[in-house]
Amino acid sequence: MLLLLLMVVVVVFIDRYYEKAWEFDCESSAPVGYKLAFNYLKAKEFIKAIDVCYKVLAKYPKYPKIRSDILERAQYFLRN
């Protein structure tokens, strides 16, 4: 039980770190956007993950890794 609580605290801390990094970088860093979207995917916040993916792909259309790794999976989980 304590381990589960600790894991939740760590995930929340990491999410906030990437959210701040994304914000301070004016939502323009593909690697930070990828990691933020990935963390949203792990936290089952699929709409936020999709939103970040679209923002990254709008600026970097040749960044296919985010499309296959995160966007398609988040859309799939959102539909099911």
C-alpha positions in Angstrom: 0.0 0.0 0.0 2.8 2.4 0.9 4.7 1.5 -2.2 1.6 2.2 -4.4 1.2 5.6 -2.7 4.8 6.4 -3.2 4.6 5.5 -6.9 1.5 7.8 -7.3 3.4 10.7 -5.7 6.4 10.2 -8.0 4.2 10.1 -11.1 2.4 13.3 -10.1 5.8 15.0 -9.4 7.2 13.9 -12.8 4.0 15.1 -14.6 4.3 18.5 -13.1 8.0 18.7 -14.0 7.2 18.0 -17.6 4.2 20.3 -17.6 6.4 23.2 -16.4 9.2 22.4 -18.8 6.6 22.3 -21.7 5.2 25.6 -20.5 8.6 27.3 -20.1 9.7 26.1 -23.5 6.6 27.7 -25.1 5.3 24.3 -26.1 8.0 24.0 -28.7 10.3 21.2 -27.6 9.5 17.9 -29.3 11.4 15.7 -26.7 9.7 17.4 -23.8 6.3 17.2 -25.5 6.9 13.5 -26.2 7.7 12.8 -22.5 4.8 14.8 -21.3 2.4 13.0 -23.6 3.9 9.7 -22.6 3.3 10.5 -18.9 -0.2 11.6 -19.6 -0.7 8.2 -21.5 0.6 6.3 -18.4 -1.7 8.3 -16.2 -4.7 7.5 -18.5 -5.2 11.1 -19.3 -5.7 10.4 -23.0 -7.2 13.7 -24.1 -4.3 15.6 -22.7 -1.8 13.2 -24.3 -3.6 13.6 -27.7 -3.6 17.4 -27.3 0.2 17.5 -26.7 0.8 15.1 -29.6 -1.1 17.4 -32.0 0.9 20.4 -30.8 4.2 18.6 -31.3 3.1 17.3 -34.7 2.0 20.8 -35.8 5.5 22.1 -35.3 7.4 18.9 -36.2 5.4 17.0 -38.7 8.4 14.7 -39.3 8.4 13.4 -35.7 6.7 10.1 -36.4 7.7 8.5 -33.1 5.1 10.5 -31.2 2.4 9.5 -33.6 3.1 5.7 -33.4 4.1 5.5 -29.7 1.6 7.8 -28.1 -1.1 9.4 -30.4 -2.4 6.2 -31.9 -2.4 4.4 -28.5 -4.2 7.2 -26.8 -6.8 7.3 -29.5 -7.3 3.6 -29.3 -7.7 3.6 -25.5 -10.1 6.6 -25.7 -12.3 4.7 -28.1 -12.4 1.5 -26.0 
